[in-house]
Amino acid sequence: MNKFKLFFILFIFFYSSLLASDEYCGPKFEIISDLKEIKKKEDKKNPVFVYFDGSLSMQGFVKDQPGQKNLYRDVIDDLQQISENVGSKTYYHKFGSTIEPIKENEIARVTKPLFYDCAGSVESCNNQETRLELAFKAANANKDATYIIVTDLFLSSKQLVGSTLSSLTSPLKSVLKNGNSIGVVGVMSSFNGTIYDIPSKAGGTLKYSEAKKRPFYIIIVGNEKNINLVKKNLKEQHFIDQEDQYKFSLITSSPILKNLNQDKSIKENYVTGISNRDSVKLEYIENNFPIFNFNAVQSDKIKFKIKNNEIIVEGSNGISNYQINEHLWTSKEQACKKISEESWKKTKFEKISKWSSSEDQFELNTFEHVALKKLFRGMRYFYLANIYAEKPGNSSEEIFKEWSIRDSEAEDFKDQNPVEFKTLNLSKIIGILNSVAEDAFEKTLVASIALNFDLE
Amino acid sequence: MINVIKSLFFALFGMSSLGWLSILLIITLYVGPSPDGFLLSFIESNLINSEDVEQLGYTFSELAYEFYEYIALLNIFLLIVTIIFCICWSIASHFLNIDAPGKAKIYFIHWFIFSGIFVASLFGITSFFVIWGRSFEVADYLSGVGQTLLLILPIIFYFIVYYLGVLLGTARFARSSVLFANKLPGNL
């Protein structure tokens, strides 16, 4: 019995000393714990509102053009089913200079030329202009609903300035601030009709009827999940052939999927470039804060890598600028047991690392500004980095650039008798959407990490 | 044999005329120089990369202890090598085959090569401490100027110590082999 007791006491002693050696011995610092929760909407199905642009320029999409594939009719035909997949009930509207509801049994008319005709006088007709801002304003009414707007997005420059612009952007700002996003699907379809309101250099407007192809746009306002669902359905059902041209961009004020610390997503292999790889040990302390412990040499090129699909919402513009909030401490004592709070000295380096971002990943090149070679060996270092997404990207402008034409170039372009006609001011419109998203964007913490290492 | 012992005594006397400075430096470094003294301010302003030390959040005095040990160790090595070389030459000079007038001058070449090896040894030691010695982590504190000074100054100093040693320690009949040693009084 006595032997057993002795063994038990010794076991407890060694076990406790083992535990003690694993205790955190880094400097004191503030862990940013007010992690912004990424809003996850309930899976409850909400209504879907579909708005069809009823302007006369749209008529060409529903008339067959020999030798060209008509994607408009196919897409519109399926939109009813896609909308039902996304939401509980679908409401249809037509918009031009005003918004008019469409009965469910009249939806089939959208793919017929008659839908875009007007029997009355030109003044009383609802097909003479595209007041997109009305549809956007309506999209702000119910923040849980999904809004699908089908339009040719043919907006003149005067619609993109002053009060008309603010009536276009202010509802969008509210939409984005509510945590919703805007998906833009551009589809190149056959066209057999007249394009109106092409600005001429003299000041008036021109028409063009020789175009055989032209893009139309499906703008989806709602939560990211529904936007991606609509896009997925469209892609799987309609954009199958290689020659099918379509473009997609998700404009959102919250392009960050999550903070990697929230669910301990950061793993040991996120840090690379350490020659003594076996020494790397990842530990999580309070608030899911990860600390990489290892031994480094001055020639190491330590990098922290995150795959973009882990932090960035799929299809979104991503992040164009990150901010790294970083600090470095040193301690002359290297052994954890000997290190006390006073052992740590906060260094005066302001910039230590440099970030870079590619299509696939974010890379934090630690010790790029302050090279490890500049640091003294025989010391322990504690590097802390809070990585913030500071500014959303604007890659969608580049995506849609080839389908866009400026006011000043429109007449010359028309005079070339193009078969494929471009969209007036498309880049400008996408740019406006991006700037609205940027305004609504808040700096978001992507990840916080610490590197605790002996420099040998 | 008595002449050899006399030579050794003279060699040690010659070396100690300046060598005491080295011993004093080593002792001072181990004890720790005065915080307001010349040595500390010389090291801080000439040898240490003060900017890097400051950026890391330290003052030199916080890191000085390890650095003093390092400089002291360097001097111990250099002093030992100097003594060994000086004694070796002083003893060897008694066994040089000088059997004709003017033959001692031929041995100047031997002395020159021997001294060259000595200087190379000094350079090897300082280089090891300052540039190649990965185990001397405190060498990271050195500035560019500090590295150059630590490479050159000890070589000059210990060569003078060595020269003074061999000047007096070389056998009387072989003095012509050592630069200016024949200018010494004959009764020394």
Interface residues (C-beta under 8 A of the other chain):
Chain A: W329 T330 K332 K345 K346 T347 K348 F349 K374 L375 F376 R377 G378 M379
Chain B: D52 E54 Q55 L56 G57 Y58 E62 L63 E66 E137 V138 D140 Y141
